[in-house]
Amino acid sequence: MPESPKEGQNFDAQLAVENIAAGTEKQPDVNVQDDYEASKAFSTSEIDQTSEGSGAAEAATAPKQKLPEPEATTLVSEPTSDPEQYREMAKDVNPRL
């Protein structure tokens, strides 16, 4: 197991480096900007570029079961120092108490 990532090159990469250094293989020309622009063409499918794509995406990500709407709750509590009220409130949160 190599100790550093630089030592982890595979045999093909090492052979290519040696061949380029020896002059038996031409160094590849890399144009990052052109490669990036070309990759944009593959970033979305043809259906995603139409209005039909948004419908397909919605259908694919829609929940399988109908989820109930959460109920709105309002708590009205007058400030008191009665410990029994706190015990009742704790039972609402954890019925095992």
Beta strands, then each sheet from edge to edge (+ up, - down):
end
